[in-house]
Amino acid sequence: MRYCCVIGCSNANAKTECRDKTFFTFPLKNSQLLQVWLKNIGRQGFMPSCSSLICSDHFEENSYSTCRFTKRRLLKQEAVPIIFSKTPKQTPKVGLTSSATDGNNMQPDGTKQ
């Protein structure tokens, strides 16, 4: 069983309740798009492999096309995962490097230790 790699998402490709979901691999051959995906999922230090998956819950409906023959949902080439839970651990830091908060003992939610 393989799981969605987004923090807090427990969807897995073999779970019965996930049969209506689609699982996608990372765009490993497109480094620019891969960087956007990695920034958006917010997992610091994570480097996906060819078996890493992300589920359809994290993409908007306009991110898909449908195969004429199989009616299977396909991810468009330029699609980017943008739907995530609003928890501090999953929210990517925008405009700050990790060293910017190291010196003042700040937590991810902006509070001091």
MOPAC internal coordinates of N, CA, C and O (Angstrom, degrees):
PM7 1SCF
backbone

  N    0.0000 0     0.00 0     0.00 0    0    0    0
  C    1.4417 1     0.00 0     0.00 0    1    0    0
  C    1.5311 1   108.63 1     0.00 0    2    1    0
  O    1.2310 1   120.78 1   -47.11 1    3    2    1
  N    1.3279 1   116.11 1   132.89 1    3    2    1
  C    1.4556 1   120.96 1   178.72 1    5    3    2
  C    1.5200 1   108.91 1  -114.82 1    6    5    3
  O    1.2310 1   121.06 1   -42.02 1    7    6    5
  N    1.3413 1   115.57 1   137.98 1    7    6    5
  C    1.4556 1   122.56 1  -174.85 1    9    7    6
  C    1.5215 1   112.00 1  -105.34 1   10    9    7
  O    1.2310 1   121.07 1   -24.34 1   11   10    9
  N    1.3165 1   115.57 1   155.66 1   11   10    9
  C    1.4639 1   121.26 1   170.41 1   13   11   10
  C    1.5215 1   107.23 1   -64.50 1   14   13   11
  O    1.2310 1   120.06 1   -43.81 1   15   14   13
  N    1.3252 1   117.49 1   136.19 1   15   14   13
  C    1.4642 1   120.77 1  -174.08 1   17   15   14
  C    1.5287 1   113.59 1   -87.46 1   18   17   15
  O    1.2310 1   119.41 1  -177.12 1   19   18   17
  N    1.3256 1   118.73 1     2.88 1   19   18   17
  C    1.4649 1   121.15 1   178.36 1   21   19   18
  C    1.5196 1   108.75 1   -74.54 1   22   21   19
  O    1.2310 1   120.69 1   -48.08 1   23   22   21
  N    1.3251 1   116.28 1   131.92 1   23   22   21
  C    1.4597 1   121.46 1  -179.67 1   25   23   22
  C    1.5235 1   109.59 1   -59.09 1   26   25   23
  O    1.2310 1   121.12 1   -49.90 1   27   26   25
  N    1.3311 1   115.47 1   130.10 1   27   26   25
  C    1.4587 1   120.87 1   178.39 1   29   27   26
  C    1.5214 1   114.44 1    88.73 1   30   29   27
  O    1.2310 1   119.57 1   172.66 1   31   30   29
  N    1.3242 1   118.42 1    -7.34 1   31   30   29
  C    1.4653 1   122.31 1   178.82 1   33   31   30
  C    1.5237 1   107.97 1   -97.60 1   34   33   31
  O    1.2310 1   120.35 1   -55.50 1   35   34   33
  N    1.3215 1   116.93 1   124.50 1   35   34   33
  C    1.4696 1   120.30 1  -177.75 1   37   35   34
  C    1.5269 1   112.38 1  -106.53 1   38   37   35
  O    1.2310 1   120.09 1  -165.99 1   39   38   37
  N    1.3191 1   117.44 1    14.01 1   39   38   37
  C    1.4617 1   120.29 1   179.19 1   41   39   38
  C    1.5330 1   110.32 1   -66.69 1   42   41   39
  O    1.2310 1   121.37 1   -41.28 1   43   42   41
  N    1.3162 1   114.98 1   138.72 1   43   42   41
  C    1.4663 1   121.23 1   179.50 1   45   43   42
  C    1.5132 1   108.98 1  -136.56 1   46   45   43
  O    1.2310 1   120.72 1   -33.40 1   47   46   45
  N    1.3122 1   116.22 1   146.60 1   47   46   45
  C    1.4633 1   120.43 1  -174.14 1   49   47   46
  C    1.5284 1   114.12 1   -68.24 1   50   49   47
  O    1.2310 1   119.35 1   163.68 1   51   50   49
  N    1.3160 1   118.85 1   -16.32 1   51   50   49
  C    1.4632 1   120.42 1  -179.65 1   53   51   50
  C    1.5275 1   113.30 1  -104.09 1   54   53   51
  O    1.2310 1   119.75 1   178.65 1   55   54   53
  N    1.3202 1   118.09 1    -1.35 1   55   54   53
  C    1.4615 1   120.92 1   179.82 1   57   55   54
  C    1.5235 1   110.19 1   -74.46 1   58   57   55
  O    1.2310 1   120.71 1   -41.68 1   59   58   57
  N    1.3033 1   116.25 1   138.32 1   59   58   57
  C    1.4597 1   121.56 1   179.65 1   61   59   58
  C    1.5227 1   111.07 1   -59.87 1   62   61   59
  O    1.2310 1   119.88 1   137.76 1   63   62   61
  N    1.3289 1   117.84 1   -42.24 1   63   62   61
  C    1.4669 1   121.37 1  -177.89 1   65   63   62
  C    1.5327 1   112.94 1   -72.20 1   66   65   63
  O    1.2310 1   119.86 1   174.42 1   67   66   65
  N    1.3206 1   117.87 1    -5.58 1   67   66   65
  C    1.4658 1   121.81 1   179.35 1   69   67   66
  C    1.5298 1   112.75 1  -106.75 1   70   69   67
  O    1.2310 1   120.28 1  -166.35 1   71   70   69
  N    1.3114 1   117.06 1    13.65 1   71   70   69
  C    1.4673 1   119.77 1  -178.07 1   73   71   70
  C    1.5203 1   113.14 1   -63.02 1   74   73   71
  O    1.2310 1   120.08 1   152.95 1   75   74   73
  N    1.3436 1   117.44 1   -27.05 1   75   74   73
  C    1.4625 1   120.43 1  -179.85 1   77   75   74
  C    1.5313 1   112.08 1   -86.11 1   78   77   75
  O    1.2310 1   120.00 1   178.99 1   79   78   77
  N    1.3123 1   117.61 1    -1.01 1   79   78   77
  C    1.4642 1   122.01 1   179.87 1   81   79   78
  C    1.5291 1   110.18 1   -96.35 1   82   81   79
  O    1.2310 1   121.59 1   -25.35 1   83   82   81
  N    1.3198 1   114.56 1   154.65 1   83   82   81
  C    1.4548 1   120.53 1   176.69 1   85   83   82
  C    1.5240 1   106.99 1  -114.21 1   86   85   83
  O    1.2310 1   120.24 1   -36.83 1   87   86   85
  N    1.3113 1   117.15 1   143.17 1   87   86   85
  C    1.4605 1   121.79 1   180.00 1   89   87   86
  C    1.5248 1   108.88 1  -115.76 1   90   89   87
  O    1.2310 1   121.49 1   -44.52 1   91   90   89
  N    1.3327 1   114.75 1   135.48 1   91   90   89
  C    1.4537 1   120.97 1  -175.03 1   93   91   90
  C    1.5243 1   110.52 1  -122.84 1   94   93   91
  O    1.2310 1   121.02 1   -31.75 1   95   94   93
  N    1.3236 1   115.66 1   148.25 1   95   94   93
  C    1.4591 1   120.55 1   173.59 1   97   95   94
  C    1.5305 1   108.92 1   -86.90 1   98   97   95
  O    1.2310 1   120.93 1   -16.53 1   99   98   97
  N    1.2998 1   115.83 1   163.47 1   99   98   97
  C    1.4588 1   121.65 1   179.62 1  101   99   98
  C    1.5252 1   110.61 1   -76.11 1  102  101   99
  O    1.2310 1   120.14 1   -28.76 1  103  102  101
  N    1.3358 1   117.33 1   151.24 1  103  102  101
  C    1.4738 1   120.53 1   179.40 1  105  103  102
  C    1.5272 1   111.39 1   -78.29 1  106  105  103
  O    1.2310 1   120.65 1  -109.36 1  107  106  105
  N    1.3127 1   116.37 1    70.64 1  107  106  105
  C    1.4654 1   121.87 1  -173.86 1  109  107  106
  C    1.5213 1   113.52 1   -63.77 1  110  109  107
  O    1.2310 1   119.92 1   154.39 1  111  110  109
  N    1.3254 1   117.76 1   -25.61 1  111  110  109
  C    1.4685 1   120.73 1  -178.33 1  113  111  110
  C    1.5253 1   112.96 1   -89.37 1  114  113  111
  O    1.2310 1   119.87 1   175.22 1  115  114  113
  N    1.3239 1   117.85 1    -4.78 1  115  114  113
  C    1.4650 1   122.43 1   178.14 1  117  115  114
  C    1.5295 1   107.54 1  -117.96 1  118  117  115
  O    1.2310 1   120.04 1   -88.67 1  119  118  117
  N    1.3256 1   117.52 1    91.33 1  119  118  117
  C    1.4636 1   121.54 1  -171.69 1  121  119  118
  C    1.5300 1   113.09 1   -61.71 1  122  121  119
  O    1.2310 1   119.72 1   144.27 1  123  122  121
  N    1.3282 1   118.14 1   -35.73 1  123  122  121
  C    1.4703 1   119.85 1   179.44 1  125  123  122
  C    1.5207 1   110.95 1   -66.16 1  126  125  123
  O    1.2310 1   120.28 1   133.08 1  127  126  125
  N    1.3113 1   117.08 1   -46.92 1  127  126  125
  C    1.4605 1   120.87 1   179.14 1  129  127  126
  C    1.5279 1   110.55 1   -66.53 1  130  129  127
  O    1.2310 1   120.13 1   141.29 1  131  130  129
  N    1.3131 1   117.36 1   -38.71 1  131  130  129
  C    1.4641 1   121.59 1   177.94 1  133  131  130
  C    1.5266 1   110.54 1   -58.83 1  134  133  131
  O    1.2310 1   119.81 1   136.33 1  135  134  133
  N    1.3162 1   117.96 1   -43.67 1  135  134  133
  C    1.4603 1   121.25 1   179.07 1  137  135  134
  C    1.5216 1   111.84 1   -60.94 1  138  137  135
  O    1.2310 1   120.01 1   141.68 1  139  138  137
  N    1.3182 1   117.59 1   -38.32 1  139  138  137
  C    1.4666 1   121.22 1   177.94 1  141  139  138
  C    1.5324 1   109.81 1   -66.54 1  142  141  139
  O    1.2310 1   120.38 1   135.80 1  143  142  141
  N    1.3225 1   116.88 1   -44.20 1  143  142  141
  C    1.4664 1   120.23 1   178.00 1  145  143  142
  C    1.5195 1   110.20 1   -59.47 1  146  145  143
  O    1.2310 1   120.26 1   132.95 1  147  146  145
  N    1.3383 1   117.11 1   -47.05 1  147  146  145
  C    1.4704 1   120.90 1  -177.89 1  149  147  146
  C    1.5199 1   111.37 1   -63.61 1  150  149  147
  O    1.2310 1   120.05 1   139.21 1  151  150  149
  N    1.3111 1   117.51 1   -40.79 1  151  150  149
  C    1.4655 1   120.93 1   177.67 1  153  151  150
  C    1.5246 1   110.03 1   -62.30 1  154  153  151
  O    1.2310 1   120.59 1   136.67 1  155  154  153
  N    1.3200 1   116.47 1   -43.33 1  155  154  153
  C    1.4521 1   120.10 1  -176.84 1  157  155  154
  C    1.5257 1   113.58 1   -69.38 1  158  157  155
  O    1.2310 1   119.44 1   144.42 1  159  158  157
  N    1.3255 1   118.68 1   -35.58 1  159  158  157
  C    1.4639 1   118.18 1  -179.99 1  161  159  158
  C    1.5214 1   111.71 1   -75.82 1  162  161  159
  O    1.2310 1   119.82 1   160.17 1  163  162  161
  N    1.3236 1   117.95 1   -19.83 1  163  162  161
  C    1.4613 1   121.25 1   171.46 1  165  163  162
  C    1.5165 1   116.13 1    70.22 1  166  165  163
  O    1.2310 1   119.41 1  -155.05 1  167  166  165
  N    1.3014 1   118.74 1    24.95 1  167  166  165
  C    1.4648 1   121.20 1   176.66 1  169  167  166
  C    1.5215 1   108.93 1   -97.17 1  170  169  167
  O    1.2310 1   121.25 1   -79.40 1  171  170  169
  N    1.3055 1   115.21 1   100.60 1  171  170  169
  C    1.4552 1   120.79 1  -177.79 1  173  171  170
  C    1.5273 1   111.19 1   -62.36 1  174  173  171
  O    1.2310 1   120.65 1   -49.54 1  175  174  173
  N    1.3345 1   116.37 1   130.46 1  175  174  173
  C    1.4544 1   121.89 1   177.48 1  177  175  174
  C    1.5162 1   114.91 1    78.84 1  178  177  175
  O    1.2310 1   119.88 1  -178.64 1  179  178  177
  N    1.3200 1   117.83 1     1.36 1  179  178  177
  C    1.4648 1   121.20 1  -179.09 1  181  179  178
  C    1.5184 1   110.46 1   -79.38 1  182  181  179
  O    1.2310 1   120.79 1   -48.75 1  183  182  181
  N    1.3209 1   116.09 1   131.25 1  183  182  181
  C    1.4595 1   121.04 1   174.54 1  185  183  182
  C    1.5149 1   106.89 1  -126.60 1  186  185  183
  O    1.2310 1   119.93 1   -68.46 1  187  186  185
  N    1.3271 1   117.74 1   111.54 1  187  186  185
  C    1.4592 1   120.45 1  -175.87 1  189  187  186
  C    1.5274 1   112.57 1   -69.93 1  190  189  187
  O    1.2310 1   121.22 1   -27.61 1  191  190  189
  N    1.3133 1   115.27 1   152.39 1  191  190  189
  C    1.4688 1   121.66 1   174.21 1  193  191  190
  C    1.5239 1   107.70 1  -106.75 1  194  193  191
  O    1.2310 1   120.78 1     0.99 1  195  194  193
  N    1.3057 1   116.12 1  -179.01 1  195  194  193
  C    1.4677 1   119.59 1   179.76 1  197  195  194
  C    1.5257 1   111.69 1   -67.78 1  198  197  195
  O    1.2310 1   119.55 1   166.13 1  199  198  197
  N    1.3203 1   118.47 1   -13.87 1  199  198  197
  C    1.4615 1   120.68 1   178.38 1  201  199  198
  C    1.5272 1   113.34 1  -101.98 1  202  201  199
  O    1.2310 1   119.26 1   179.15 1  203  202  201
  N    1.3334 1   119.02 1    -0.85 1  203  202  201
  C    1.4638 1   122.20 1   177.69 1  205  203  202
  C    1.5198 1   109.61 1   -71.26 1  206  205  203
  O    1.2310 1   121.04 1   -42.10 1  207  206  205
  N    1.3381 1   115.61 1   137.90 1  207  206  205
  C    1.4573 1   120.87 1  -176.75 1  209  207  206
  C    1.5266 1   112.23 1  -124.45 1  210  209  207
  O    1.2310 1   121.44 1   -25.50 1  211  210  209
  N    1.3174 1   114.84 1   154.50 1  211  210  209
  C    1.4558 1   122.41 1   171.06 1  213  211  210
  C    1.5284 1   105.95 1  -134.73 1  214  213  211
  O    1.2310 1   120.53 1   -43.54 1  215  214  213
  N    1.3273 1   116.59 1   136.46 1  215  214  213
  C    1.4641 1   119.37 1  -173.16 1  217  215  214
  C    1.5270 1   112.41 1   -90.62 1  218  217  215
  O    1.2310 1   121.90 1   -14.02 1  219  218  217
  N    1.3169 1   113.97 1   165.98 1  219  218  217
  C    1.4628 1   121.74 1  -175.94 1  221  219  218
  C    1.5212 1   113.38 1   -66.59 1  222  221  219
  O    1.2310 1   119.25 1   166.34 1  223  222  221
  N    1.3293 1   119.04 1   -13.66 1  223  222  221
  C    1.4688 1   121.14 1   177.11 1  225  223  222
  C    1.5203 1   112.54 1   -61.77 1  226  225  223
  O    1.2310 1   119.64 1   160.13 1  227  226  225
  N    1.3350 1   118.28 1   -19.87 1  227  226  225
  C    1.4580 1   122.00 1  -173.34 1  229  227  226
  C    1.5282 1   113.71 1   -99.51 1  230  229  227
  O    1.2310 1   120.57 1  -171.94 1  231  230  229
  N    1.3329 1   116.51 1     8.06 1  231  230  229
  C    1.4684 1   121.41 1   179.32 1  233  231  230
  C    1.5205 1   109.77 1  -121.83 1  234  233  231
  O    1.2310 1   120.73 1   -33.59 1  235  234  233
  N    1.3291 1   116.22 1   146.41 1  235  234  233
  C    1.4644 1   120.72 1   175.40 1  237  235  234
  C    1.5186 1   109.38 1   -74.04 1  238  237  235
  O    1.2310 1   120.41 1   -21.66 1  239  238  237
  N    1.3310 1   116.82 1   158.34 1  239  238  237
  C    1.4621 1   121.32 1  -178.96 1  241  239  238
  C    1.5228 1   112.86 1   -58.95 1  242  241  239
  O    1.2310 1   119.83 1   147.41 1  243  242  241
  N    1.3419 1   117.93 1   -32.59 1  243  242  241
  C    1.4671 1   119.94 1  -179.18 1  245  243  242
  C    1.5329 1   112.64 1   -76.32 1  246  245  243
  O    1.2310 1   120.08 1  -174.79 1  247  246  245
  N    1.3286 1   117.45 1     5.21 1  247  246  245
  C    1.4649 1   122.27 1   177.29 1  249  247  246
  C    1.5332 1   112.22 1   -86.37 1  250  249  247
  O    1.2310 1   120.51 1   177.13 1  251  250  249
  N    1.3474 1   116.64 1    -2.87 1  251  250  249
  C    1.4579 1   120.65 1  -173.45 1  253  251  250
  C    1.5185 1   112.77 1  -116.08 1  254  253  251
  O    1.2310 1   122.06 1   -24.96 1  255  254  253
  N    1.3121 1   113.67 1   155.04 1  255  254  253
  C    1.4623 1   122.24 1   165.44 1  257  255  254
  C    1.5274 1   105.07 1  -126.29 1  258  257  255
  O    1.2310 1   120.58 1   -12.04 1  259  258  257
  N    1.3111 1   116.49 1   167.96 1  259  258  257
  C    1.4636 1   120.41 1  -178.92 1  261  259  258
  C    1.5214 1   109.23 1  -119.89 1  262  261  259
  O    1.2310 1   120.93 1   -47.40 1  263  262  261
  N    1.2980 1   115.82 1   132.60 1  263  262  261
  C    1.4585 1   121.36 1   177.10 1  265  263  262
  C    1.5290 1   108.63 1   -67.76 1  266  265  263
  O    1.2310 1   120.74 1   -51.38 1  267  266  265
  N    1.3280 1   116.19 1   128.62 1  267  266  265
  C    1.4746 1   120.86 1  -177.57 1  269  267  266
  C    1.5228 1   112.48 1   -61.25 1  270  269  267
  O    1.2310 1   120.65 1   144.29 1  271  270  269
  N    1.2920 1   116.35 1   -35.71 1  271  270  269
  C    1.4614 1   120.22 1  -172.53 1  273  271  270
  C    1.5247 1   113.44 1   -87.51 1  274  273  271
  O    1.2310 1   120.36 1   135.67 1  275  274  273
  N    1.3183 1   116.91 1   -44.33 1  275  274  273
  C    1.4632 1   120.24 1  -175.86 1  277  275  274
  C    1.5216 1   113.16 1   -98.04 1  278  277  275
  O    1.2310 1   120.23 1   167.05 1  279  278  277
  N    1.3290 1   117.17 1   -12.95 1  279  278  277
  C    1.4761 1   123.31 1  -175.94 1  281  279  278
  C    1.5251 1   111.64 1    64.13 1  282  281  279
  O    1.2310 1   120.83 1  -164.75 1  283  282  281
  N    1.3091 1   116.03 1    15.25 1  283  282  281
  C    1.4603 1   122.22 1   179.11 1  285  283  282
  C    1.5267 1   110.05 1   -76.01 1  286  285  283
  O    1.2310 1   120.85 1   -37.66 1  287  286  285
  N    1.3213 1   115.99 1   142.34 1  287  286  285
  C    1.4578 1   121.43 1   178.89 1  289  287  286
  C    1.5233 1   109.40 1   -79.75 1  290  289  287
  O    1.2310 1   120.88 1   -54.01 1  291  290  289
  N    1.3371 1   115.92 1   125.99 1  291  290  289
  C    1.4647 1   122.23 1  -179.33 1  293  291  290
  C    1.5188 1   109.22 1  -115.72 1  294  293  291
  O    1.2310 1   121.07 1   -34.23 1  295  294  293
  N    1.3076 1   115.56 1   145.77 1  295  294  293
  C    1.4611 1   120.84 1   178.02 1  297  295  294
  C    1.5194 1   108.90 1   -84.58 1  298  297  295
  O    1.2310 1   120.70 1   -49.24 1  299  298  297
  N    1.3303 1   116.27 1   130.76 1  299  298  297
  C    1.4609 1   120.01 1   177.43 1  301  299  298
  C    1.5231 1   109.45 1   -66.31 1  302  301  299
  O    1.2310 1   120.51 1   -27.48 1  303  302  301
  N    1.3415 1   116.63 1   152.52 1  303  302  301
  C    1.4730 1   121.57 1  -176.53 1  305  303  302
  C    1.5147 1   113.45 1   -57.46 1  306  305  303
  O    1.2310 1   119.68 1   143.40 1  307  306  305
  N    1.3323 1   118.22 1   -36.60 1  307  306  305
  C    1.4600 1   121.94 1  -175.52 1  309  307  306
  C    1.5298 1   113.33 1   -93.30 1  310  309  307
  O    1.2310 1   119.79 1  -174.78 1  311  310  309
  N    1.3317 1   118.00 1     5.22 1  311  310  309
  C    1.4645 1   121.84 1  -176.98 1  313  311  310
  C    1.5246 1   111.66 1   -63.96 1  314  313  311
  O    1.2310 1   121.69 1   -36.32 1  315  314  313
  N    1.3335 1   114.38 1   143.68 1  315  314  313
  C    1.4606 1   121.73 1  -179.24 1  317  315  314
  C    1.5257 1   108.22 1  -134.00 1  318  317  315
  O    1.2310 1   119.38 1   -45.32 1  319  318  317
  N    1.3346 1   118.79 1   134.68 1  319  318  317
  C    1.4686 1   120.10 1   177.25 1  321  319  318
  C    1.5302 1   109.87 1   -69.94 1  322  321  319
  O    1.2310 1   120.57 1   -53.04 1  323  322  321
  N    1.3353 1   116.52 1   126.96 1  323  322  321
  C    1.4670 1   119.19 1  -178.98 1  325  323  322
  C    1.5216 1   113.68 1  -134.82 1  326  325  323
  O    1.2310 1   119.16 1   178.95 1  327  326  325
  N    1.3206 1   119.20 1    -1.05 1  327  326  325
  C    1.4593 1   121.50 1  -177.97 1  329  327  326
  C    1.5272 1   108.63 1  -104.19 1  330  329  327
  O    1.2310 1   121.36 1   -64.34 1  331  330  329
  N    1.3413 1   115.01 1   115.66 1  331  330  329
  C    1.4632 1   121.46 1  -177.86 1  333  331  330
  C    1.5161 1   109.33 1  -142.86 1  334  333  331
  O    1.2310 1   120.29 1   -20.28 1  335  334  333
  N    1.3356 1   117.05 1   159.72 1  335  334  333
  C    1.4569 1   121.48 1   172.82 1  337  335  334
  C    1.5121 1   108.70 1   -65.89 1  338  337  335
  O    1.2310 1   120.52 1   -26.91 1  339  338  337
  N    1.3063 1   116.61 1   153.09 1  339  338  337
  C    1.4623 1   121.30 1  -177.55 1  341  339  338
  C    1.5376 1   110.92 1   -95.50 1  342  341  339
  O    1.2310 1   120.48 1  -119.36 1  343  342  341
  N    1.3248 1   116.69 1    60.64 1  343  342  341
  C    1.4570 1   119.95 1   176.00 1  345  343  342
  C    1.5169 1   108.80 1  -107.88 1  346  345  343
  O    1.2310 1   119.61 1   -30.20 1  347  346  345
  N    1.3415 1   118.35 1   149.80 1  347  346  345
  C    1.4676 1   120.18 1  -178.82 1  349  347  346
  C    1.5171 1   113.45 1   -55.31 1  350  349  347
  O    1.2310 1   119.24 1   144.55 1  351  350  349
  N    1.3390 1   119.05 1   -35.45 1  351  350  349
  C    1.4608 1   121.13 1  -178.04 1  353  351  350
  C    1.5211 1   111.57 1   -66.66 1  354  353  351
  O    1.2310 1   120.06 1   151.05 1  355  354  353
  N    1.3428 1   117.49 1   -28.95 1  355  354  353
  C    1.4520 1   120.34 1  -175.00 1  357  355  354
  C    1.5167 1   113.39 1   -98.21 1  358  357  355
  O    1.2310 1   119.60 1   167.38 1  359  358  357
  N    1.3290 1   118.37 1   -12.62 1  359  358  357
  C    1.4462 1   120.70 1  -178.23 1  361  359  358
  C    1.5250 1   109.71 1   -80.83 1  362  361  359
  O    1.2310 1   119.98 1   -63.32 1  363  362  361
  N    1.3235 1   117.65 1   116.68 1  363  362  361
  C    1.4638 1   119.13 1   179.88 1  365  363  362
  C    1.5268 1   110.86 1   -63.16 1  366  365  363
  O    1.2310 1   120.82 1   -38.81 1  367  366  365
  N    1.3273 1   116.03 1   141.19 1  367  366  365
  C    1.4598 1   120.37 1   176.46 1  369  367  366
  C    1.5159 1   108.72 1   -74.76 1  370  369  367
  O    1.2310 1   121.00 1   -53.74 1  371  370  369
  N    1.2919 1   115.69 1   126.26 1  371  370  369
  C    1.4594 1   120.31 1  -177.96 1  373  371  370
  C    1.5186 1   108.92 1  -107.27 1  374  373  371
  O    1.2310 1   120.44 1   -57.13 1  375  374  373
  N    1.3233 1   116.76 1   122.87 1  375  374  373
  C    1.4588 1   121.41 1   175.36 1  377  375  374
  C    1.5182 1   115.43 1    79.34 1  378  377  375
  O    1.2310 1   119.03 1  -178.91 1  379  378  377
  N    1.3258 1   119.45 1     1.09 1  379  378  377
  C    1.4578 1   121.89 1   178.29 1  381  379  378
  C    1.5238 1   109.50 1  -121.35 1  382  381  379
  O    1.2310 1   121.04 1   -40.70 1  383  382  381
  N    1.3028 1   115.61 1   139.30 1  383  382  381
  C    1.4557 1   118.69 1   171.83 1  385  383  382
  C    1.5177 1   106.97 1   -92.21 1  386  385  383
  O    1.2310 1   119.94 1   -19.04 1  387  386  385
  N    1.3138 1   117.71 1   160.96 1  387  386  385
  C    1.4614 1   119.71 1  -179.27 1  389  387  386
  C    1.5265 1   111.03 1   -62.76 1  390  389  387
  O    1.2310 1   119.84 1   150.71 1  391  390  389
  N    1.3141 1   117.91 1   -29.29 1  391  390  389
  C    1.4655 1   120.18 1  -179.90 1  393  391  390
  C    1.5278 1   111.73 1   -72.20 1  394  393  391
  O    1.2310 1   120.03 1   161.90 1  395  394  393
  N    1.3289 1   117.54 1   -18.10 1  395  394  393
  C    1.4613 1   120.40 1  -179.74 1  397  395  394
  C    1.5159 1   111.75 1   -69.77 1  398  397  395
  O    1.2310 1   119.59 1   154.96 1  399  398  397
  N    1.3236 1   118.39 1   -25.04 1  399  398  397
  C    1.4588 1   120.72 1  -179.79 1  401  399  398
  C    1.5252 1   112.72 1  -108.45 1  402  401  399
  O    1.2310 1   119.44 1   172.48 1  403  402  401
  N    1.3326 1   118.67 1    -7.52 1  403  402  401
  C    1.4581 1   120.88 1  -176.73 1  405  403  402
  C    1.5251 1   113.19 1   -63.75 1  406  405  403
  O    1.2310 1   120.15 1   140.39 1  407  406  405
  N    1.2973 1   117.32 1   -39.61 1  407  406  405
  C    1.4574 1   120.80 1  -173.91 1  409  407  406
  C    1.5030 1   114.77 1   -72.66 1  410  409  407
  O    1.2310 1   119.12 1   161.22 1  411  410  409
  N    1.3163 1   119.29 1   -18.78 1  411  410  409
  C    1.4564 1   119.51 1  -177.12 1  413  411  410
  C    1.5295 1   112.55 1  -116.53 1  414  413  411
  O    1.2310 1   119.82 1  -159.15 1  415  414  413
  N    1.3211 1   117.94 1    20.85 1  415  414  413
  C    1.4626 1   123.97 1   174.31 1  417  415  414
  C    1.5177 1   113.74 1    51.68 1  418  417  415
  O    1.2310 1   120.06 1  -135.79 1  419  418  417
  N    1.3134 1   117.50 1    44.21 1  419  418  417
  C    1.4509 1   121.37 1  -179.87 1  421  419  418
  C    1.5229 1   109.99 1   -85.52 1  422  421  419
  O    1.2310 1   120.59 1   -39.16 1  423  422  421
  N    1.3234 1   116.48 1   140.84 1  423  422  421
  C    1.4497 1   123.58 1   173.53 1  425  423  422
  C    1.5319 1   108.47 1   -83.22 1  426  425  423
  O    1.2310 1   119.20 1   -16.94 1  427  426  425
  N    1.3456 1   119.12 1   163.06 1  427  426  425
  C    1.4684 1   120.82 1   178.81 1  429  427  426
  C    1.5212 1   113.77 1   -57.89 1  430  429  427
  O    1.2310 1   120.11 1   153.38 1  431  430  429
  N    1.3681 1   117.40 1   -26.62 1  431  430  429
  C    1.4606 1   119.91 1  -179.95 1  433  431  430
  C    1.5302 1   112.77 1   -86.67 1  434  433  431
  O    1.2310 1   119.77 1  -175.95 1  435  434  433
  N    1.3299 1   118.05 1     4.05 1  435  434  433
  C    1.4623 1   122.35 1   175.85 1  437  435  434
  C    1.5234 1   114.16 1    93.52 1  438  437  435
  O    1.2310 1   119.22 1   178.49 1  439  438  437
  N    1.3415 1   119.10 1    -1.51 1  439  438  437
  C    1.4549 1   121.07 1   179.56 1  441  439  438
  C    1.5154 1   109.54 1   -89.38 1  442  441  439
  O    1.2310 1   120.74 1   -24.80 1  443  442  441
  N    1.3508 1   116.19 1   155.20 1  443  442  441
  C    1.4658 1   119.72 1   177.45 1  445  443  442
  C    1.5075 1   110.24 1   -86.10 1  446  445  443
  O    1.2310 1   121.23 1   -25.46 1  447  446  445
  N    1.3453 1   115.26 1   154.54 1  447  446  445
  C    1.4766 1   120.71 1   179.22 1  449  447  446
  C    1.5028 1   109.73 1   -72.22 1  450  449  447
  O    1.2310 1   120.10 1   180.00 1  451  450  449

